Amino acid sequence: MSEEEKLLKEAKKLPWEDRLLHKNWKVRNEANIDLAALCDSIADPKDSRLRDFGPLFKKTVADSNAPVQEKALDALIAFLRAADADGARYAKEVCDAIVAKCLTGRTKTVEKAQAAFMLWIELEAVDQFLDAMEKAIKNKVAKAVVPAIDVMFQALSEFGAKVVPPKRILKMLPELFDHQDQNVRASSKGLTLELCRWIGKDPVKSILFEKMRDTMKKELEAELVNVTVTAKPSRKIRSEQDKEPEQEAISEVVGPGPTVESSDDAPQEIDEYELVDPVDILTPLEKSGFWDGVKATKWSERKEAVAELTKLASTKRIAPGDFTEVCRTLKKLITDVNIAVAVEAIQALGNLARGLRLHFSGSSRFLLPILL
């Protein structure tokens, strides 16, 4: 028996962590192969061994040896297939390690990294996945950015907008539109078109088009003609997969009947209001001279003060706050002797109602009688 064979044989007696982080790359390589085989053999997602393995992957996927790193990703994929949602507790550190070390690797390494990300989503670690993607798109190496955009495209395409929140992706896209690398821009365009399939063209255009260069805007406009909002998820999260045998059992008992399209598979209508961040308007209103202006004796100054509020409140979504005094002031101005001031006050109230929605309900009760 050669020295190397002796080393590998003796290494098998070591604890998993010592084997996986051994100074000899062949020991590490074999350890990852054995770990993948063991995870494949585990049928119970509550098996205590999975809890022991979970914390190890943040180091193994960052292995400096490319072949070992690939085997580490194989082991991670086997672990994620065997685990349940409890495994998501390890998602943040492992996803960050994949972003830092795997996305600039060999083609197979990148593909396995993307497969691992998809399995994290399957285990409902979508927030940790998107947190990692926010870091990935800031990588100075374009080669690492493209796979991140592509895996977001894949995640949205397969799991749908109910699982992968469009709002998070919409926030990432503007900085990618101006990227120096044409491959990054092309992938960003593809991801934008995929978003349109899930949430509609108008919300995407409304939120993103003003942040795009004219050339990309024209390219997207040309391709949007062929986009239809009829997307359906092709993949389910693990908890939904677990329900499938129950549903099949129920259908067998009930017997065959007319096929009804599941509400989960129906195209999702998303309110644009939910896609944008709320904007604080109370702070800039305080600085605008609004309170002095509404008390002015000149009608033009009163109208100008209210017009500033109308402008601030025209944002799509207003951050909740204490608007009681603002609404009391507008209530008085609705009956202002000058009709122009009254009209401006009513318009400001309309904008507040649209921007605050449910948060405006308290004020609406005492405003409605006078408006009527």
MOSUL-V870209 format. One record per pair of residues at least 12 apart in sequence whose C-alpha atoms are under 7 Angstrom apart, sorted by the first residue. I is the first residue (numbers start at 1). GAP is how many residues later the second one is. D is the distance in Angstrom with one decimal. If there is no record, write none. Layout:
i=I gap=GAP d=D
i=I gap=GAP d=D
This chain:
i=8 gap=19 d=5.9
i=11 gap=16 d=6.7
i=17 gap=39 d=6.9
i=19 gap=12 d=5.9
i=20 gap=12 d=6.7
i=20 gap=40 d=6.7
i=28 gap=40 d=6.7
i=29 gap=39 d=4.9
i=29 gap=42 d=6.5
i=32 gap=39 d=5.6
i=32 gap=40 d=5.4
i=32 gap=43 d=5.8
i=33 gap=38 d=6.3
i=33 gap=42 d=6.8
i=35 gap=40 d=5.9
i=36 gap=38 d=6.3
i=36 gap=39 d=4.0
i=36 gap=42 d=5.4
i=39 gap=39 d=5.5
i=39 gap=40 d=5.3
i=39 gap=43 d=6.2
i=40 gap=38 d=5.6
i=40 gap=42 d=6.7
i=42 gap=40 d=6.3
i=43 gap=39 d=6.7
i=45 gap=37 d=5.6
i=45 gap=38 d=4.6
i=45 gap=39 d=5.5
i=50 gap=33 d=6.9
i=54 gap=33 d=7.0
i=54 gap=36 d=6.1
i=55 gap=35 d=6.3
i=57 gap=19 d=6.7
i=57 gap=37 d=6.2
i=58 gap=35 d=5.8
i=58 gap=36 d=4.4
i=58 gap=39 d=5.7
i=60 gap=12 d=5.7
i=61 gap=12 d=6.0
i=61 gap=36 d=6.8
i=61 gap=37 d=6.4
i=62 gap=35 d=6.1
i=62 gap=36 d=6.9
i=62 gap=39 d=5.4
i=70 gap=39 d=5.5
i=73 gap=39 d=6.3
i=73 gap=40 d=6.7
i=77 gap=39 d=5.5
i=80 gap=39 d=6.2
i=84 gap=39 d=6.2
i=85 gap=38 d=4.7
i=85 gap=39 d=6.4
i=88 gap=32 d=6.9
i=88 gap=35 d=6.3
i=88 gap=37 d=5.4
i=91 gap=29 d=6.8
i=91 gap=34 d=6.5
i=91 gap=37 d=6.2
i=92 gap=36 d=5.1
i=95 gap=34 d=6.5
i=95 gap=37 d=6.0
i=96 gap=36 d=5.5
i=98 gap=15 d=6.6
i=99 gap=33 d=6.7
i=99 gap=37 d=5.8
i=103 gap=41 d=4.9
i=103 gap=44 d=6.7
i=104 gap=39 d=6.1
i=104 gap=40 d=5.1
i=114 gap=37 d=5.9
i=117 gap=12 d=6.7
i=118 gap=37 d=6.5
i=122 gap=114 d=6.8
i=122 gap=115 d=4.2
i=122 gap=116 d=5.5
i=123 gap=114 d=6.3
i=123 gap=115 d=5.8
i=124 gap=113 d=6.6
i=126 gap=38 d=6.6
i=133 gap=15 d=6.1
i=134 gap=38 d=6.9
i=136 gap=12 d=6.2
i=142 gap=39 d=6.5
i=142 gap=42 d=6.8
i=145 gap=39 d=6.8
i=146 gap=37 d=6.9
i=146 gap=38 d=5.4
i=146 gap=41 d=6.6
i=149 gap=38 d=6.3
i=149 gap=39 d=6.7
i=150 gap=37 d=6.6
i=153 gap=38 d=5.3
i=153 gap=41 d=6.9
i=157 gap=37 d=7.0
i=157 gap=76 d=6.8
i=158 gap=75 d=5.1
i=158 gap=76 d=5.0
i=158 gap=77 d=5.3
i=159 gap=74 d=5.0
i=159 gap=75 d=6.4
i=159 gap=76 d=5.2
i=159 gap=77 d=6.1
i=160 gap=72 d=6.7
i=160 gap=73 d=5.0
i=161 gap=37 d=6.2
i=167 gap=108 d=4.8
i=173 gap=15 d=6.6
i=174 gap=34 d=7.0
i=174 gap=37 d=6.0
i=174 gap=38 d=6.9
i=176 gap=12 d=6.4
i=177 gap=35 d=6.4
i=193 gap=31 d=7.0
i=196 gap=33 d=6.8
i=197 gap=30 d=6.3
i=197 gap=31 d=5.8
i=197 gap=32 d=4.4
i=197 gap=33 d=6.4
i=197 gap=34 d=5.8
i=198 gap=31 d=5.9
i=198 gap=33 d=5.8
i=198 gap=69 d=6.8
i=198 gap=70 d=6.4
i=199 gap=69 d=6.5
i=199 gap=70 d=6.0
i=199 gap=71 d=5.5
i=200 gap=29 d=5.8
i=203 gap=69 d=5.4
i=229 gap=38 d=6.8
i=230 gap=37 d=5.5
i=231 gap=36 d=5.8
i=232 gap=33 d=5.4
i=232 gap=34 d=6.6
i=232 gap=35 d=6.2
i=233 gap=32 d=6.5
i=273 gap=43 d=6.6
i=273 gap=44 d=6.3
i=276 gap=41 d=6.8
i=277 gap=40 d=6.7
i=278 gap=39 d=4.8
i=278 gap=40 d=4.8
i=278 gap=41 d=4.5
i=279 gap=38 d=6.2
i=279 gap=39 d=4.9
i=279 gap=40 d=5.0
i=280 gap=38 d=6.2
i=280 gap=39 d=5.0
i=281 gap=31 d=6.0
i=281 gap=32 d=6.9
i=281 gap=37 d=6.9
i=285 gap=24 d=6.7
i=290 gap=15 d=5.0
i=293 gap=12 d=5.0
i=294 gap=12 d=6.9
i=299 gap=39 d=6.6
i=299 gap=42 d=6.8
i=302 gap=39 d=6.7
i=303 gap=37 d=7.0
i=303 gap=38 d=4.8
i=303 gap=41 d=6.6
i=306 gap=38 d=6.4
i=306 gap=39 d=6.2
i=307 gap=37 d=6.4
i=309 gap=39 d=6.3
i=310 gap=37 d=6.6
i=310 gap=38 d=4.2
i=310 gap=41 d=6.6
i=313 gap=35 d=6.9
i=313 gap=38 d=5.3
i=313 gap=39 d=5.6
i=313 gap=42 d=6.8
i=314 gap=37 d=5.5
i=315 gap=40 d=6.7
i=316 gap=39 d=5.6
i=317 gap=38 d=4.4
i=317 gap=39 d=6.5
i=318 gap=37 d=4.8
i=318 gap=38 d=5.4
i=320 gap=36 d=6.6
i=320 gap=39 d=6.3
i=324 gap=39 d=6.7
i=327 gap=36 d=6.7
i=330 gap=15 d=5.7
i=331 gap=36 d=6.4
i=333 gap=12 d=6.1
i=334 gap=12 d=6.4
